Amino acid sequence: MNRLQRALDALVERVDTPAPIVLVDVMQGNIDRMQSFADQRGLDVRPHVKTHKCVEIGRRQLKAGAVGITAGNVGEAEVFAAAGFDDIFLAYPIWPAGTKGTRIRRLAESIRLRVGVDNVAAIEAIADAMGGEPDRLQVVIEVDCGARRSGAPPEIAGDLALAARKRGLVPVGVFTYPGHGSSGRDARLRAARDQDAALVTAVRSLARVGVTAEVVSAGSTPTVEFTTSSVITEIRPGEYVFCDLNNSRLGACTDDQIALFVAATVVSEWVPDQVILDVGTKALSREGSVERGYGGVAGTKAVLAKLNEYHGFLALPADDFRPSVGTVVPVVPNHVCPVVLNFEELIVTDSTGTSLERWPVDARGFLS
């Protein structure tokens, strides 16, 4: 029997489905393994809390040796700052509209806050938002390394750092995101090399205008294994804490390192070669495709071929796996981050399924 199924069977009478189940011993192993990887290479770990949005997990990452955390938006940063986290990098090209300018200023007054910028207009707006104390805020220039998302060309990073300095902000370095490393197994190494090249160029660009890059920040879980450039000072992995099917398919984790699954119950079985589970897009999101499915049952070849809001269409392989109505199965999501966002709490146990705790998803719903 699959280890996730064994843990689920031990606690199945104590949870209602659908529910996100975290194996705390596996999760802690992932945290410790990443920290050891970084320590051996002289890198700081600044984990991205968007994956778990949970204060307790963030505390465990700091206890293991993380220097601080990465947040994806102002709301996440506020939640974790209120819980005592005092070193936060908001790795996003913020536009301080509405109340965001005031909120950023308040955070910068109480913690060490760094924010990402990739254009002059945002630099000007953020400096305005900081009022008479722009030097309270550190900025990190985002550069593109091939993901074609946000991020300026690496060769103009120095110009942006200089613009920030002229407005009284404190430019401290550069960061990038090698998102194209998630496109396939062979892409991981290529994306990591693209990341190295972009960061080297960006650091040189800062040096040309007299700015020292104290922070050279890299991601991500799929590419971190290949983070080798001596210019890099920190890594920002997020998904490593739980892992998921996407990372397993990429070779970025093993199946034994998957620490989160969603407990789901078979509720209907009328259609041949298919059963219906009580997980849909409101539990799993819609990460996936018709070709690879929308999540799979651990220990089997069965994948969710289609999702409605509350229905998961589990296509059954041509073998003896056919769970009957009432059976509870462990569904491993393709991408774990949006799954956590759908639940108010995590059901926390261990690989034996004997313990049971409930940890709030503290930053759930904080998207701005």
C-alpha positions as CSV (number, residue, x, y, z in Angstrom):
1,M,0.0,0.0,0.0
2,N,1.2,3.5,-0.8
3,R,2.6,5.4,2.2
4,L,0.1,8.3,1.7
5,Q,-2.8,5.9,1.7
6,R,-1.5,4.2,4.9
7,A,-1.4,7.6,6.7
8,L,-4.8,8.5,5.4
9,D,-6.4,5.2,6.4
10,A,-5.1,5.7,10.0
11,L,-7.0,9.0,10.4
12,V,-9.8,8.8,7.9
13,E,-12.5,8.6,10.6
14,R,-11.3,11.9,12.1
15,V,-11.4,14.2,9.0
16,D,-14.0,15.4,6.6
17,T,-13.2,15.4,2.9
18,P,-12.0,17.2,0.9
19,A,-9.1,18.1,3.2
20,P,-5.4,19.0,2.8
21,I,-3.3,16.5,4.7
22,V,0.3,17.4,5.6
23,L,2.8,14.8,6.7
24,V,4.8,16.8,9.1
25,D,7.8,14.5,9.3
26,V,8.1,14.5,5.5
27,M,7.7,18.3,5.4
28,Q,10.4,18.8,8.1
29,G,12.7,16.5,6.1
30,N,12.2,18.8,3.1
31,I,12.9,21.9,5.1
32,D,16.1,20.4,6.6
33,R,17.3,19.1,3.3
34,M,17.0,22.4,1.5
35,Q,18.7,24.2,4.4
36,S,21.5,21.7,4.3
37,F,21.9,22.1,0.5
38,A,22.2,25.9,1.0
39,D,24.5,25.7,4.0
40,Q,26.9,23.5,2.0
41,R,27.1,26.1,-0.7
42,G,27.2,29.2,1.4
43,L,23.8,30.4,0.4
44,D,21.0,32.0,2.4
45,V,17.6,30.4,2.3
46,R,14.7,32.9,2.0
47,P,11.7,30.6,1.4
48,H,8.6,31.8,-0.4
49,V,5.7,31.6,1.9
50,K,3.1,31.8,-0.9
51,T,3.3,28.0,-1.0
52,H,2.0,27.4,2.5
53,K,0.8,30.8,3.8
54,C,1.1,29.3,7.3
55,V,2.9,31.0,10.2
56,E,3.8,27.8,11.9
57,I,5.5,26.4,8.8
58,G,7.3,29.7,8.3
59,R,8.6,29.5,11.9
60,R,9.9,26.0,11.3
61,Q,11.8,27.3,8.2
62,L,13.4,30.1,10.3
63,K,14.3,27.6,13.0
64,A,16.0,25.4,10.5
65,G,18.2,28.4,9.4
66,A,16.3,30.6,6.9
67,V,17.5,34.2,7.1
68,G,14.0,35.6,6.4
69,I,11.0,34.9,4.2
70,T,9.8,35.9,0.7
71,A,6.2,37.1,0.3
72,G,4.2,37.5,-2.9
73,N,2.1,40.6,-1.9
74,V,1.7,43.2,0.8
75,G,-1.0,41.3,2.5
76,E,1.1,38.2,3.0
77,A,3.9,40.4,4.3
78,E,1.6,42.0,6.8
79,V,0.3,38.7,8.1
80,F,3.8,37.4,8.7
81,A,5.1,40.7,10.1
82,A,2.2,40.7,12.6
83,A,3.3,37.2,13.7
84,G,6.9,38.4,14.4
85,F,8.7,37.8,11.1
86,D,11.1,40.8,10.8
87,D,13.0,40.2,7.6
88,I,10.7,40.0,4.5
89,F,11.4,40.3,0.8
90,L,8.4,41.2,-1.2
91,A,9.5,39.6,-4.5
92,Y,7.0,41.3,-6.8
93,P,7.1,44.5,-8.9
94,I,4.8,46.4,-6.6
95,W,2.7,49.3,-7.8
96,P,1.7,51.3,-4.7
97,A,-1.9,52.2,-5.6
98,G,-4.8,52.6,-3.2
99,T,-3.6,51.8,0.3
100,K,-0.5,49.9,-0.7
101,G,1.8,52.8,-0.4
102,T,0.8,53.5,3.2
103,R,1.0,49.8,4.1
104,I,4.4,49.5,2.6
105,R,5.6,52.5,4.5
106,R,4.2,51.1,7.8
107,L,5.9,47.7,7.2
108,A,9.2,49.4,6.4
109,E,9.0,51.3,9.8
110,S,8.7,48.1,11.8
111,I,10.7,45.4,10.0
112,R,13.5,45.1,7.4
113,L,11.5,45.2,4.2
114,R,12.8,44.7,0.7
115,V,10.6,45.1,-2.4
116,G,11.1,44.2,-6.0
117,V,11.1,46.8,-8.7
118,D,11.6,46.5,-12.5
119,N,10.7,50.0,-13.9
120,V,11.3,53.7,-13.2
121,A,7.7,54.5,-12.9
122,A,7.3,52.1,-9.9
123,I,10.5,53.4,-8.3
124,E,9.1,57.0,-8.5
125,A,5.7,55.9,-7.1
126,I,7.3,53.9,-4.2
127,A,9.6,56.7,-3.3
128,D,6.6,59.1,-3.2
129,A,4.8,56.6,-1.0
130,M,7.7,56.6,1.5
131,G,7.3,60.3,2.1
132,G,10.2,61.8,3.9
133,E,11.9,58.5,4.7
134,P,12.6,56.7,1.5
135,D,15.8,55.3,3.0
136,R,13.8,53.0,5.2
137,L,13.0,50.9,2.2
138,Q,15.4,48.5,0.4
139,V,14.7,47.7,-3.2
140,V,15.9,44.8,-5.3
141,I,16.0,45.1,-9.0
142,E,14.1,42.3,-10.8
143,V,15.6,41.1,-14.1
144,D,14.3,38.6,-16.6
145,C,16.4,35.5,-17.3
146,G,14.2,34.0,-20.0
147,A,10.9,33.3,-18.2
148,R,9.4,36.4,-20.1
149,R,7.3,37.4,-17.1
150,S,8.2,40.5,-15.1
151,G,11.8,41.7,-14.9
152,A,13.9,44.2,-16.7
153,P,16.7,43.3,-19.2
154,P,19.7,42.5,-17.0
155,E,22.0,45.0,-18.6
156,I,19.8,47.9,-17.4
157,A,19.6,46.8,-13.8
158,G,22.2,49.5,-12.9
159,D,20.1,52.2,-14.4
160,L,17.2,51.2,-12.3
161,A,19.3,51.0,-9.2
162,L,20.7,54.4,-9.8
163,A,17.1,55.8,-10.3
164,A,16.2,54.3,-6.9
165,R,19.2,55.7,-5.2
166,K,18.5,59.2,-6.6
167,R,15.1,59.1,-5.0
168,G,16.5,58.1,-1.6
169,L,15.6,54.4,-1.8
170,V,18.3,51.9,-0.9
171,P,19.1,49.5,-3.8
172,V,20.7,46.4,-2.4
173,G,20.8,43.9,-5.3
174,V,19.1,42.0,-8.0
175,F,16.8,39.0,-8.3
176,T,15.2,36.8,-11.0
177,Y,12.9,33.9,-11.5
178,P,13.8,31.0,-13.9
179,G,10.2,30.0,-14.4
180,H,10.9,28.4,-17.8
181,G,12.7,25.7,-15.9
182,S,9.3,24.1,-15.2
183,S,8.6,23.3,-18.8
184,G,10.4,19.9,-18.7
185,R,13.2,17.8,-17.2
186,D,15.8,19.1,-19.6
187,A,14.7,22.7,-19.1
188,R,15.7,22.8,-15.4
189,L,19.5,23.0,-16.1
190,R,19.1,25.3,-19.1
191,A,17.0,27.7,-17.0
192,A,19.4,27.6,-14.1
193,R,22.2,28.5,-16.5
194,D,20.1,31.3,-18.0
195,Q,19.5,32.5,-14.4
196,D,23.3,32.5,-13.7
197,A,24.1,34.5,-16.8
198,A,21.4,37.1,-16.2
199,L,22.4,37.6,-12.6
200,V,26.1,38.0,-13.5
201,T,25.1,40.6,-16.1
202,A,22.9,42.4,-13.6
203,V,25.5,42.5,-10.9
204,R,28.0,44.0,-13.4
205,S,25.4,46.6,-14.4
206,L,25.0,47.7,-10.8
207,A,28.8,47.8,-10.3
208,R,29.1,50.1,-13.3
209,V,27.0,52.8,-11.6
210,G,28.7,52.3,-8.2
211,V,26.1,50.1,-6.5
212,T,27.2,47.0,-4.7
213,A,24.9,44.0,-5.1
214,E,24.7,42.7,-1.5
215,V,21.7,40.6,-2.4
216,V,21.8,38.3,-5.5
217,S,18.6,36.3,-5.2
218,A,17.7,33.2,-7.2
219,G,14.8,30.7,-7.4
220,S,13.1,28.2,-7.7
221,T,12.3,24.7,-6.5
222,P,12.7,23.1,-9.9
223,T,16.0,24.8,-10.6
224,V,17.6,25.2,-7.2
225,E,19.6,21.9,-7.6
226,F,21.6,23.6,-10.4
227,T,22.2,26.9,-8.6
228,T,26.0,27.0,-8.9
229,S,27.1,30.5,-9.7
230,S,29.4,32.1,-7.1
231,V,27.6,35.4,-7.6
232,I,24.3,34.1,-6.0
233,T,23.9,34.9,-2.3
234,E,20.4,33.5,-1.6
235,I,17.7,31.2,-2.9
236,R,13.9,31.6,-2.7
237,P,12.3,28.1,-3.2
238,G,8.7,27.7,-2.2
239,E,7.2,24.4,-3.4
240,Y,10.0,22.3,-1.9
241,V,8.3,22.5,1.5
242,F,5.4,20.2,0.3
243,C,6.5,19.2,-3.3
244,D,3.8,18.0,-5.8
245,L,3.3,16.1,-9.0
246,N,4.8,18.7,-11.2
247,N,8.1,18.7,-9.3
248,S,8.1,14.9,-9.2
249,R,7.6,14.7,-13.0
250,L,10.4,17.2,-13.4
251,G,12.8,15.2,-11.2
252,A,13.0,18.0,-8.7
253,C,11.7,15.8,-5.9
254,T,11.0,12.1,-5.3
255,D,7.6,10.7,-4.5
256,D,8.7,10.1,-1.0
257,Q,9.3,13.8,-0.5
258,I,5.6,14.7,-1.3
259,A,4.3,16.0,2.0
260,L,0.8,17.3,1.1
261,F,-2.1,15.5,-0.4
262,V,-5.9,16.2,-0.5
263,A,-8.1,13.5,1.1
264,A,-11.0,12.8,-1.3
265,T,-14.0,10.5,-1.1
266,V,-15.5,8.5,-4.0
267,V,-19.1,9.7,-4.2
268,S,-20.4,8.1,-7.5
269,E,-19.4,5.2,-9.8
270,W,-22.0,4.9,-12.5
271,V,-19.8,5.7,-15.5
272,P,-17.6,2.8,-16.7
273,D,-13.8,3.4,-16.3
274,Q,-14.5,6.4,-14.1
275,V,-15.5,7.4,-10.5
276,I,-16.4,10.8,-9.1
277,L,-14.5,12.3,-6.2
278,D,-15.6,15.1,-4.0
279,V,-12.7,17.4,-5.2
280,G,-13.1,19.9,-7.9
281,T,-11.6,23.2,-8.9
282,K,-12.6,24.7,-5.5
283,A,-10.3,22.3,-3.8
284,L,-7.5,21.7,-6.4
285,S,-7.8,24.7,-8.7
286,R,-7.5,24.0,-12.4
287,E,-3.8,23.4,-12.7
288,G,-3.2,20.8,-15.3
289,S,-4.3,19.8,-18.8
290,V,-6.3,17.1,-20.5
291,E,-3.0,15.4,-21.5
292,R,-1.5,15.1,-18.0
293,G,-4.6,15.4,-15.9
294,Y,-5.4,17.6,-12.9
295,G,-3.9,15.5,-10.1
296,G,-3.4,11.9,-9.4
297,V,-4.2,9.2,-6.7
298,A,-1.0,8.3,-4.9
299,G,0.3,4.8,-5.5
300,T,-1.8,4.3,-8.7
301,K,-1.8,5.4,-12.3
302,A,-5.3,7.0,-11.9
303,V,-5.5,10.7,-12.7
304,L,-8.2,13.3,-12.6
305,A,-9.2,13.7,-16.2
306,K,-11.6,16.6,-15.7
307,L,-12.8,18.9,-12.9
308,N,-16.0,20.7,-12.2
309,E,-16.3,23.0,-9.2
310,Y,-17.1,20.2,-6.8
311,H,-16.6,17.1,-8.9
312,G,-13.4,15.3,-9.8
313,F,-13.6,12.9,-12.7
314,L,-11.1,10.1,-11.9
315,A,-10.3,8.1,-15.0
316,L,-9.5,4.5,-14.0
317,P,-6.6,2.7,-15.6
318,A,-7.0,-0.7,-17.1
319,D,-6.0,-2.7,-14.0
320,D,-7.6,-3.7,-10.7
321,F,-7.8,-0.2,-9.1
322,R,-11.4,0.7,-8.8
323,P,-12.3,2.3,-5.5
324,S,-15.9,1.9,-4.5
325,V,-18.3,4.6,-3.2
326,G,-17.2,5.8,0.2
327,T,-13.5,5.0,-0.3
328,V,-11.2,7.8,0.7
329,V,-8.1,8.3,-1.5
330,P,-5.0,10.6,-1.3
331,V,-5.0,13.0,-4.3
332,V,-1.6,14.5,-5.0
333,P,-2.1,17.9,-6.8
334,N,-0.1,19.0,-9.8
335,H,0.7,22.3,-8.3
336,V,0.5,22.6,-4.5
337,C,0.4,26.4,-4.1
338,P,-3.1,27.2,-5.3
339,V,-4.5,24.1,-3.4
340,V,-3.4,25.5,0.0
341,L,-5.1,28.8,-0.8
342,N,-8.5,27.0,-1.0
343,F,-8.6,25.8,2.6
344,E,-8.8,27.6,6.0
345,E,-6.6,25.0,7.7
346,L,-4.1,22.2,7.1
347,I,-4.7,18.8,8.7
348,V,-1.3,17.9,10.1
349,T,-0.3,14.3,10.9
350,D,2.8,12.1,10.3
351,S,3.5,9.2,8.1
352,T,1.8,6.8,10.6
353,G,-1.3,8.9,10.7
354,T,-1.5,8.7,14.5
355,S,-1.2,12.4,15.4
356,L,-3.5,15.1,14.3
357,E,-3.2,18.9,14.5
358,R,-4.9,21.7,12.7
359,W,-2.8,24.6,11.5
360,P,-4.5,27.7,10.1
361,V,-3.6,29.0,6.7
362,D,-3.0,32.4,8.2
363,A,-2.5,34.4,4.9
364,R,-5.4,32.7,3.1
365,G,-7.3,35.3,1.0
366,F,-4.6,38.0,1.3
367,L,-3.9,38.7,-2.3
368,S,-3.3,42.5,-2.4
